[in-house]
Amino acid sequence: MAGRKVLIVEDDRTLLDVLTYNLVREGYQVTAVADGIRGLELARSSKPDLLILDIMLPELDGLELCRILRGESAVPILMLTARTEEIDRVVGLELGADDYISKPFSMRELVARVRAALRRSEMGRRELAMGGSVGDEVLRAGELEVDLARHTVSRGGLALDLGPKEFDLLAFLMKNRGRVFSRDRLVEEVWGYEYTGDSRTVDVHIRWLRRRIEVDPAHPKQLITVRGVGYKFED
């Protein structure tokens, strides 16, 4: 993944310098800015392969920036949050962020998250370029239809607007329908890195998916919680 372009939007100058130094050392092309407006401009003009985005930003906050960019692009977005900002983490994921990492964090963990996000994004591009290496496979369950090659989801013929990770999570569970997966296994399979003990990422994406695909999200029939274990998909 060396040579991939990473855009960092972070107003803490010390952290911005540390992130830039470590990612450049890993071989990434890094652009770093300290405010949301400039971040939006560069995200649109330079077309980065991954965006690292702080929530608390001057001019344009990270949540709004995430919302705008997700409406324009499928670029992987990794959000930086303080440990006390649980609500913001949830909102960020619901707005389309692919992942988040809580401050303070180790550079080793952040680099691992970046690599995982870029790896999954690259795999998706390769499949699309090959016309769908999955053999144009379409997953169906009742009125729900997931087209893996075209990366689209519909229910009853109506298109559903899913973020990249919602799509990946749904596709994985549908491919393995009936099997129960723990949160840590889902993080490994869908996000591509080792579980670090915070289940919020999986839980929020499951809740978001239920709002999209379930007739009654409060009483799901397809995305099932198995208490004390994890989640499964049922027809």
Secondary structure, DSSP 8 states (H G I E B T S, - for coil): -TT-EEEEE-S-HHHHHHHHHHHHHTT-EEEEESSHHHHHHHHHHH--SEEEEESS-SSS-HHHHHHHHHHH----EEEEEETT-HHHHHHHHHTT-SEEEEES--HHHHHHHHHHHHHHHHHHHHHHHTT-TTTS-EEEETTEEEETTTTEEEETTEEE---HHHHHHHHHHHHTTT--B-HHHHIIIII-S---S--HHHHHHHHHHHHHH-SSTTS-SSEEEETTTEEEE--
